[in-house]
């Protein structure tokens, strides 16, 4: 019974901290009137090795990069869809 109460207290603490962090806006550091478009990569070393098909869905795609990291791209509009051709 004690373990269950301790678990609930820890979970409540985690939820409180998460809610507090989410409640405060995070500055992106972006300047208004910037000449960069939203489609430009953040880093100049954006060397993509391959697209990871297993994680592909209608609104997002995941790339494996040269430095061993993964980058996810998501959109409010469909990136992938089936048309009459397939």
N, C-alpha and C positions, 0 to 999 in steps of 0.2 A: 504494500500500500504506500509506503514511504517513497519508493522508487517512482511510482506513478505520479505522486504529488510533485516530486522533484522534477520529473520530466515536464509536467504541465507548467511549472514555474519557469523553467529554462525556455520552453517554447514561447511563453508569454513575453519573456524578456527579449527574445529574438524578434518577435513580431513588433514589439514596441520600438526597438531600435530601427528596424526596417521601415516602419511607418514614419518615424521621425526623420530619417535620412531622405525618404521619398518626398516628404512634405516641403523640404527646402529646395528651391530651384538651384540647379547647378549651372554655373556660367560656362558656356562652351568656348569662350575666348575668341569667338568669331567677331569680326568687325563689320558693322553695317556698311554696305556699299563696296564690299570686297569684289575683286575682279574674278575670283575663282568660282567656277560652276560646281554644282553639287555632284557632278559625275566625275570630277577630277580626283585622282587618288590623293590621299593625305601624304603619303610618302613617295619619294621619287623611286624607291626600291620596291616597286610593286610587281616583282617578277613572278608571274603565275606559271606554275608547272602544269597543273591540270584542274579541271572542274570535277568536284566529287559528286557523281551522279546519284549516289545513295541518299544524299541529303537534299536533292533537288525537289522542290514543290512548285506550286503555281506562282507563288509570290516571292520566292527566294532562291538563291543559289549559293553554294559554298565552293571556294577555291583553295587549293593547296599551293602555298607559295614557296619560292626558292629557299627562304630562310627557315623552313620547317614549320611555319605557322599556318593557320587557316584564317581565311577572311570570308565573312558572310555578307552577302548583299541582299537587302530586302526592299520591297517596293509596295506601295499602296495599290498599284495597278498590276495586273497579271503580267509576269515576265515570260511564262510558259503556258501555252494553251494548245489544244488540238483544234485544227480547222478541218475543212472538207478533205484536204489532202492527207492529213494525219498528223 
